[in-house]
Amino acid sequence: MSMSVEQKVGLFFLVSLIVLAVLIERVEEWKPFEDQFSYRAYFNSSIGLKVGDPVKIAGVSVGKVKAIGLEESQVRVDFYVNQADSVREDSIAQVRQTNMLGGIFLGLDFGSMEGKVMPPGSKVITKGGTNIDELITNLDRNQERVLRPLGELVDESKEPLAETIRRLEQIVIKVDEGQGTLGRLVNNPSLYDEMAAMSKRLNRLLARVENGEGTLGKLASDPSLYENLNKTMINLEDLTEQLKSGQGTLGKLIKDEQLYNEAKETFANLNKITTKVNAGEGSLGKMLHDDALYDNVSGSMARINSIAAKIDEGEGTLGRLVNEDDLYRDAKTTLHKVEKSVDGISDTGPLSALGVVLGTLF
C-alpha cells in the first residue's frame, strides 16, 4: 500500500521532531558559535562534581566541566570558559556547593589584575573544598567532644534541677492557694478593683495635667515657665561669672583674700571675747556670772519702775510737771515775760533794765 503525500509529510515531520528532541537531549552543550578556552585542574577529591556542571566566577556561569578522570592519584577535571581573560596565573579553582542540599559547581576567583592571563590548556591552581562527607566526619569527630561534657553536666545537675523544680511546684501551689504576699496579689479580687480604681484616678489626673489644670498641669503646658526658667538659668550663669570674677559683695567675699583674713581675725577676736565672757572676765563677764550685779540691776529696775509709776500718777514735782497743764501754762507765760524783758534791755541802761526785769517778774 503506497503512502500519500500528506502521510509522507506527516511522517517526516514526526521523525524530525524525534531527532530534534534527541539532539537537544544528547548534544545540549554543543554550541558551534561560542568560543571555548579549555583548562585543567587537579583535586584530591571531587565528590558530587560531574560532567556538564557549570563553571562560575563570582556566581556567574562562564563555562562547563568537559571531563573528569583519574591521573597520578588525583582527580583531573577538564573544563572550558567562554572568555579568554577569565583565568589568570593566580586564579584558584575550587569545587563548591550551591546549597546544603546539593548543586555542585566548579568555582573560579578573579585573580589579581597584575596576574597574566593563562593560555588555554594550562593547569589551574586548586584549593580543596569542604564536602558533605568531610562535614559529617567532622561532626562525628566533634560530637563526642561536645556532647559528652554536656551529658555529664546534665547528669550532675539532675538532682539539683529536680530539687529546684520541686521547690517551684511548692511555690506555685502556695501562690495558687493564696498564701503569702504574691498569693494574695494573685487571688484577691479586691486588689484588681483597687488597681482599676487607681488606674481611673490616674487617667483623670493625667487628663487634667494634659489640659493644663492645676499646678502640675501649668508646669507641663505653660511655655512661660520654660522661658522664666531659662531666664533664671541665664541669670544664674551671669551671677556665677560675676562671682568668679570677684564682682559685687559676694564676689569679693569669695575672691578677696584680705577680707578673708580680716574675717578670720574678727572671728578669732570674737572667740577670745566669748572665752573671757565665759570665764567671767570684764564687765560683760561679771554681768553674766555675778548674781549680786543681777540683783542690783533688778532692784534698780524695780525702783525705776516705781518712780515712773509715781510720775505717771502725777506725784511729786516731776509728776506735776509731767501731768499738770497749769504749770505748763505758767511756765509759758513766764517765758513770754522774759522775752519782753530781754527786748527792753537793749533800749535801757543796766539799772533801768534791772528794774524792768524785777517789775516784770514781780
Secondary structure, 3 states (H helix, E strand, C coil): CCCCHHHHHHHHHHHHHHHHHHHHHHCCCCCCCCCCEEEEEEECCCCCCCCCCEEEECCEEEEEEEEEEEECCEEEEEEEECCCCCCECCCEEEEEEEECCEEEEEEECCCCCCCCECCCCCEEEECCCCCHHHHHHHHHHHHHHHHHHHHHHHHHCHHHHHHHHHHHHHHHHHHHCCCHHHHHHHHCHHHHHHHHHHHHHHHHHHHHHHCCCHHHHHHHHCHHHHHHHHHHHHHHHHHHHHHHHCCHHHHHHHHCHHHHHHHHHHHHHHHHHHHHHHHCCHHHHHHHHCHHHHHHHHHHHHHHHHHHHHHHHCCHHHHHHHHCHHHHHHHHHHHHHHHHHHHHHCCCCHHHHHHHHHHHHC
